[in-house]
Amino acid sequence: MIKNVSLSQPEDWFSVTLTDAHEMGLPKVLVKHKAQLVELLKGKYPHLKWEKMFSMQGRFGQQRRLEQTVKSLFPVSLPSQNKQCC
């Protein structure tokens, strides 16, 4: 399984490659092309525009994966705004 791919939101699928999906356990016999993956995702999340998956390849997809990796390596929690200082 891929360690650096976090799919906490449906939009996270936009940057997943077909190879990533197969490494996560999606059977190759079920999905052989990116278009088939998009059709499956349309069924699960019909409110999203899945055509973005085709444009999120290359540089944009790499940037998204880098962002996810950095977030997983360096988690940041912001202090609550309700706390008063001093």
TALIN-V577802 format. One record per residue. N is the residue number from 1. D_FIRST is the distance of its C-alpha to the first C-alpha in whole Angstrom. Layout:
N|D_FIRST ; N|D_FIRST
//
This chain:
1|0 ; 2|4 ; 3|6 ; 4|9 ; 5|9 ; 6|11 ; 7|13 ; 8|15 ; 9|18 ; 10|18 ; 11|20 ; 12|16 ; 13|15 ; 14|18 ; 15|16 ; 16|13 ; 17|14 ; 18|13 ; 19|11 ; 20|9 ; 21|9 ; 22|9 ; 23|6 ; 24|5 ; 25|7 ; 26|10 ; 27|13 ; 28|15 ; 29|18 ; 30|18 ; 31|17 ; 32|18 ; 33|20 ; 34|19 ; 35|22 ; 36|21 ; 37|18 ; 38|20 ; 39|22 ; 40|20 ; 41|19 ; 42|23 ; 43|24 ; 44|21 ; 45|23 ; 46|26 ; 47|28 ; 48|25 ; 49|26 ; 50|23 ; 51|25 ; 52|24 ; 53|21 ; 54|23 ; 55|24 ; 56|21 ; 57|20 ; 58|21 ; 59|23 ; 60|22 ; 61|19 ; 62|18 ; 63|20 ; 64|18 ; 65|15 ; 66|17 ; 67|19 ; 68|16 ; 69|15 ; 70|18 ; 71|18 ; 72|16 ; 73|17 ; 74|21 ; 75|21 ; 76|25 ; 77|27 ; 78|30 ; 79|33 ; 80|34 ; 81|37 ; 82|39 ; 83|40 ; 84|43 ; 85|44 ; 86|47
//
